[in-house]
Structure formats: C-alpha cells, structure tokens
C-alpha cells in the first residue's frame, strides 16, 4: 500500500505529484538570471534558480516540479544537469517562495507566468521543458502553443491528460474506506483546492510538432497497492503516459524500472539521461 494512502495517492493522482555553480559571465552580460533570486512576472514575485552556463546558443533546460513541491526539491537534479549546460527552475505561484495567487488559476494563467519566466531565464535561447507530475502536465499542455520557444520536452511520470475522468470513473461514488478518501480529495484538488489554486482540467493531447519528447514512466506499480481500485488506476496511469506520445512524431517512452513516482529522486540517472538525449537532439539538428 502507499506509505500514506490519503496523502501519497492523492499527490500521485493529482499531480503526482545544492543548486550548482552560478551561470557564467555570458549569461550575466545578457541580463539573464543567475543563482537563486526573485523576479517579477505579471506583477507577481516569482522565485527562480539558474545554474550552469549555455554554450553557443544551446538550449536552456527549465525544470517544473510537481504539485506541492518547490524548486528546492529539484536542487540535486538541477545541480547534476547544470554540469553540461544552463538549467533553471522556479516556484509556481502558491509554491515555495513565490507569491500566492490572487485567486483561482487556470492553465492559461499559469502559462502566462511560465512565459514570463522563460523570457527572463532563457532570453533568446531555445528551451527544453522538463516537468515532473503536474509540472509535466503543464509543460505538455503549454508546448503546442509555444513552438517558437519550446524545442523539446521531458515528461517524468507526468499527470495524464485524462486523470480527472480516469479517477472518477475507476473509483465510484459508492466507494468506501481509503478509496473514498482518495476520490474525494482528488476531486477537490482537480477543481482547484490545492496550493496553486489551479484547476486541473482534462483535455486532448495536442501535437507540438516534431520536437524531441522523452516520456519516462515509473516502473514500481505503487498505485496498484490501493485496495480494490489500485490496479485500474495503475493501468490508467500507464495508458496516460503512452497518450503523451501523441505530442510529437519524435516522442519516445522509457520506463524507470526501479522508480516510484519521483523518478528524478528514485532513479536520477534515468531522468538525467532523458534530458541529455533531448538536449543533444536540439544541439545536433
């Protein structure tokens, strides 16, 4: 069973869900963010962190954490990746050290914050969005409309595009016990009762063109541990990962066989290698 069904299962279903050396002189000269600092986006204070340096206009990797996580959770992952290029992360509104949202958020409003962040951390460089859980969902939903900037995606056990319908279909209202708690809490989170006040809506997977996309799914079937309904949830989550392949004609699926939901923590090499494959494809095209 989950370490804590009422917390962990909801986190998984709904969004789940040492920063390295400062960027070099080139980034500073361009006025891009270095280190960990606050920037202003859409009138709000957003906490960002950038490390490593880009070379010859190489892509900037921007990390998006899952719901309930701040950029501090990504620090080790960022530190490793920054050895080969510029990497940034940020706290979405309602998370970490960023401002609280003024009110309910939508994909559009959180996307505006992401656009503002990218302009200040990446400048004119191409971007690889690497998102975990809800961060992956945001990245995948954002990329099709921002092909001028987003040139690659890495989705680390991203929240599926139909997670709301899947959860309510597989766990009926008549469910009791832990499953009933998971259903009720999931529905609440989907409608915006979460730290970001973000409504997590279902939607079709839209194409982002032929950009390189790496979809990495968990290999340890932790969702299956929920009594009675777990195996169905696990299957739906796995199918959701495969649906993300429709994002691009160059999408690839791999399984982190030793990992639960937090792939970049449980099996960091699998997460790092996925990002490096995407980054290399962009640099070589």
C-alpha positions in Angstrom: 0.0 0.0 0.0 1.1 3.6 -0.3 3.2 4.9 2.6 0.1 7.1 3.3 -2.9 6.5 1.1 -4.7 9.7 2.0 -1.7 11.8 1.1 0.5 9.9 -1.3 -2.2 8.5 -3.5 -3.8 11.9 -3.9 -0.5 13.5 -4.6 0.2 10.9 -7.3 -3.1 11.1 -9.0 -3.5 14.8 -9.0 -0.1 16.0 -9.9 1.5 13.2 -8.7 2.7 14.6 -7.8 22.5 22.2 -4.0 21.9 24.4 -6.9 25.2 24.2 -8.7 27.7 26.9 -9.7 26.2 30.2 -10.8 25.8 30.8 -14.5 28.8 32.2 -16.3 29.7 35.7 -17.4 27.9 35.3 -20.7 24.5 34.9 -19.0 25.2 37.8 -16.6 26.2 40.0 -19.6 22.9 39.2 -21.3 21.0 40.2 -18.2 19.7 36.7 -17.5 19.0 35.4 -14.0 21.9 33.8 -12.1 21.7 31.9 -8.8 18.5 31.9 -6.8 16.6 35.2 -6.8 13.1 36.7 -7.1 11.9 38.1 -10.4 8.6 40.0 -11.2 6.3 38.3 -13.7 2.8 39.6 -14.4 3.1 41.8 -11.3 3.9 38.8 -9.0 7.1 37.8 -7.3 8.4 34.5 -8.6 11.3 32.6 -7.0 13.7 31.3 -9.7 17.1 29.5 -9.7 19.6 29.1 -12.5 22.9 27.3 -12.7 25.4 26.2 -15.3 26.2 28.1 -18.5 25.0 27.8 -22.0 27.4 27.5 -24.9 26.9 28.6 -28.5 23.2 29.3 -28.0 22.5 25.8 -26.7 19.1 25.0 -25.1 18.2 26.1 -21.6 16.6 23.3 -19.6 13.7 24.6 -17.4 12.5 22.3 -14.6 8.9 22.2 -13.4 8.2 20.5 -10.1 5.0 18.6 -9.2 2.2 20.0 -7.1 3.2 20.8 -3.6 6.9 20.9 -4.4 9.2 23.9 -4.7 12.4 24.3 -6.6 14.3 23.1 -3.6 13.0 19.6 -4.3 14.7 19.8 -7.7 18.0 21.1 -6.5 20.0 17.9 -6.8 18.6 17.1 -10.2 19.4 20.7 -11.4 22.9 20.5 -10.0 23.7 17.4 -12.0 22.2 18.7 -15.2 24.0 22.1 -14.9 27.3 20.4 -15.4 26.5 20.3 -19.1 24.5 23.5 -19.7 22.3 26.1 -18.3 19.4 24.8 -16.1 16.7 26.8 -14.3 13.8 26.0 -12.1 11.1 28.1 -10.5 8.3 28.1 -7.9 4.9 28.5 -9.4 2.5 30.8 -7.7 1.4 29.2 -4.4 4.5 27.1 -4.2 7.9 27.6 -2.4 9.0 31.2 -2.0 6.8 32.7 -4.8 3.8 34.8 -4.2 0.4 33.3 -3.6 -2.0 33.6 -6.5 -4.6 36.4 -6.3 -7.4 33.9 -7.0 -8.2 30.7 -8.9 -5.7 29.8 -11.6 -6.2 28.2 -15.0 -3.8 26.6 -17.4 -3.8 29.9 -19.3 -2.9 32.0 -16.2 -0.1 29.6 -15.0 1.1 29.6 -18.6 1.5 33.3 -18.6 3.7 33.1 -15.6 5.8 30.4 -17.3 6.1 32.6 -20.4 7.4 35.5 -18.3 9.8 33.2 -16.5 11.2 31.8 -19.8 11.8 35.3 -21.1 14.0 36.2 -18.1 15.9 32.9 -17.6 16.4 31.8 -21.2 16.4 35.0 -23.3 16.5 34.1 -27.0 17.8 30.6 -26.4 15.6 27.5 -27.2 14.1 25.8 -24.2 13.7 22.2 -23.0 10.8 21.9 -20.5 11.4 19.0 -18.1 8.4 18.5 -15.8 7.5 16.0 -13.1 3.9 15.0 -12.4 1.8 18.2 -12.6 4.8 20.0 -13.9 4.9 17.6 -16.8 1.2 18.1 -17.4 1.7 21.9 -17.6 4.7 21.5 -19.9 2.9 19.2 -22.2 -0.2 21.4 -22.4 1.9 24.5 -22.8 4.3 23.3 -25.6 1.9 23.1 -28.5 1.2 26.8 -28.4 4.7 27.9 -27.8 6.7 26.1 -30.5 8.7 29.3 -31.1 10.4 28.8 -27.7 9.9 25.2 -26.5 12.0 22.9 -28.6 12.0 19.8 -26.5 10.1 18.1 -23.7 10.9 15.6 -20.9 7.9 14.3 -19.0 8.7 12.5 -15.8 5.7 10.4 -14.8 3.5 13.4 -15.9 0.0 13.6 -14.7 -2.1 12.1 -17.5 -4.3 14.3 -19.7 -7.4 12.5 -18.6 -6.6 11.9 -14.9 -9.8 13.6 -13.6 -12.1 11.4 -15.7 -10.0 8.3 -15.0 -10.1 8.7 -11.3 -13.9 9.3 -11.0 -14.6 6.5 -13.5 -12.4 4.0 -11.7 -13.3 4.9 -8.1 -17.1 5.2 -7.9 -19.0 7.5 -5.6 -20.1 4.3 -3.7 -16.5 3.5 -2.7 -15.7 3.4 1.0 -12.6 3.5 3.1 -9.3 4.7 1.8 -10.6 4.7 -1.8 -13.4 7.0 -0.9 -10.9 9.4 0.7 -8.7 9.3 -2.4 -11.6 10.0 -4.7 -12.9 12.9 -2.6 -9.6 14.5 -2.1 -8.7 14.1 -5.8 -11.9 15.7 -7.0 -11.2 18.7 -4.6 -7.6 19.1 -5.9 -8.8 18.9 -9.5 -11.2 21.8 -9.0 -8.5 24.0 -7.5 -8.4 23.2 -3.8 -4.6 22.9 -3.9 -1.7 25.3 -3.0 -1.7 26.8 -6.5 -5.5 27.2 -6.7 -5.0 25.6 -10.1 -8.0 23.8 -11.7 -6.5 20.7 -13.3 -8.8 20.0 -16.3 -8.8 17.1 -18.7 -8.0 17.7 -22.3 -6.9 16.1 -25.5 -3.2 15.6 -26.2 -2.3 18.2 -28.9 0.7 17.9 -31.2 3.7 20.0 -30.5 5.1 19.2 -34.0 8.3 17.1 -34.4 10.2 18.3 -31.4 12.1 15.6 -29.4 10.0 14.4 -26.5 11.0 11.9 -23.8 8.2 10.3 -21.7 9.5 8.5 -18.7 7.1 6.4 -16.6 7.5 4.8 -13.2 8.3 1.1 -13.1 7.3 0.3 -9.5 3.5 -0.1 -9.5 2.7 1.9 -6.4 -0.8 2.9 -7.4 -1.8 -0.8 -7.6 -1.5 -1.0 -3.8 -4.7 0.9 -3.3 -7.3 -1.8 -2.2 -9.7 -2.9 -4.9 -9.3 0.1 -7.3 -5.5 0.3 -7.4 -4.8 -2.0 -10.4 -7.2 0.0 -12.5 -5.6 3.3 -11.5 -2.2 1.9 -12.3 -3.3 0.8 -15.7 -4.9 4.1 -16.5 -1.8 6.0 -15.4 0.4 3.8 -17.7 -2.0 4.4 -20.6 -1.9 8.1 -19.9 1.9 8.1 -20.3 1.5 6.4 -23.7 -1.1 9.0 -24.7 1.6 11.7 -24.3 3.5 10.2 -27.2 1.0 12.0 -29.5 2.8 15.2 -28.6 5.4 14.6 -31.3 6.4 12.4 -34.2 9.7 12.1 -32.3 8.3 11.1 -28.9 9.9 8.2 -27.1 8.7 6.2 -24.0 11.0 4.7 -21.4 10.4 3.0 -18.1 12.4 3.8 -15.0 12.2 0.2 -13.7 13.4 1.0 -10.2 11.4 4.1 -9.6 8.1 5.1 -8.0 6.5 8.4 -8.8 9.6 10.6 -8.0 11.8 9.3 -10.8 14.4 12.1 -10.5 14.8 11.1 -6.9 14.5 7.3 -7.1 16.4 6.8 -10.3 18.1 10.1 -11.1 20.2 8.6 -13.9 17.1 7.8 -15.9 15.8 11.4 -15.6 19.2 12.9 -16.4 19.7 10.7 -19.4 16.3 11.6 -20.8 17.1 15.3 -20.5 20.5 14.9 -22.1 19.1 13.0 -25.0 16.6 15.8 -25.8 19.3 18.4 -25.3 21.6 16.6 -27.6 19.0 16.3 -30.3 18.3 20.0 -30.3 22.0 20.9 -30.4 22.6 18.5 -33.3 19.7 19.5 -35.5 
